[in-house]
């Protein structure tokens, strides 16, 4: 049973809400990496379009993640909102990871990102 805990805080004036929610699966026997889902909130840059935001994030993945390998990517919709999805793998210090990232354009320049991560060999079992 989970204890009902709410964590809140006041954001200082002029700051941007980049709050995150992180859920991690229990580490199974023999797993080096626990599967996770991260839900994050961000804001578009000044005069930045949603697609420019997505491209900037993906350029950051390519530049910083060792052995980055894009599996597939493309635009879509989540309910009434523009969305973009990228599926890729890369080599972390604990082994090869696969990540699927969904960027969703919310109102007022907010971008909500869902990132599912697991060891590459465990990812298919986590997709449901």
N, C-alpha and C positions, 0 to 999 in steps of 0.2 A: 504494500500500500504506500502510495506517495503522500508525503505531508504537503498540505496546501501552503505554499510559500510564494509570496509575491515580492519581487525586488523592484523598487522604483528609486528614482533619483531626480533631482531638479537639474535641468540643463542650464548652464550659465548663458546669459544673454549673448546672442550673436554666434553661438556655437551651432554645429550641425549634428542632428541626431543620427548616429551611426550605430544604433543599438543592434545587438545580436542575440539570437537564441540558439543554443547548441544542444543537440541531443546525441548521445553516444550509446551504441549497443554495448552490452557486456562483452568483454574480451573472451572469445571462445578458446578452448584448449588448442594450442598449436598456432593461433593467430598472433602475428606480430603487430598488427594494426587493427584497432577497433573501428568498425564502420561508424560514420557520423553523418548527421544532417545539420547544416548551419543555415539559419535564416537571418539575413542581414538587411539593414536599412541604410541607404546612402542617398546622396543628392546629386543631381546633375551639376556639372560645373557651370559657371556663368556663360550663357549663350551656347551651351553644349546641347546637341541633340541626343536623343536616346541611343541612336545607333553609334554616334561618336563616343558616348560613354562606354558602350559594349566593346567597341574596337579598342579603346584605351585600356580597358581591363584585360582583354585578350592579348594585346601587345605586351602587357605586364607579365602575363603568364608565360608567353614565349621567351621573354627576356630573362626571367628569373627562375623558372622551373627547369632543372636539369633534365635533359633528354625528353623535352616536351614533344608529344606526338598527338596531333589533332586527329580524332577519329571521324567526327562529323560536326557540323554546326549549321544553324539556319534560323530564320525568323519564324514567328508564329503569333498566336494569340492565346491569352489566358483570360477567359470570360471576355470583357470588353476592352482589355488592355493589350497594347503591343508587348511582345515578348521576344526574347532571343535565347537560344539554347546552344551550348557547346559541350561536347563530350570529348574528353582527352585523357591521356595518361602521362605520367612523368615519374622520374626516379627520385624518391625521397631517401633520407638516411636510413629508414626502416624497411625499404623495399619499394617495388613499383606500385604506384597508386593509380587508380582510375577515378576521375571526377566527372560529374555531370552538373553543369551550372545552368540555372534558368534565371535570366534577368527579366524583370517585369516592370514596365513603365507605369507607375502609379500616378495619381493626380499630384499637382503642385510641384513637379520636378523631383519627386521621390522615386527612387529605384529600389525595388525589393528583390533580393537575390536569394535563391535556394541553391545550396551546394550539397550534393551527396558525394561522399568519399568512402572508398573501401580499397583494400588491397586488390590489385588487378584480378587476381584469381578468385576473389570472393565477391566481386561486384555483382555478377549476374544473380547470385543468390539473394542479394539485398534489394534488387530493383522493385519487387512488390511493395 
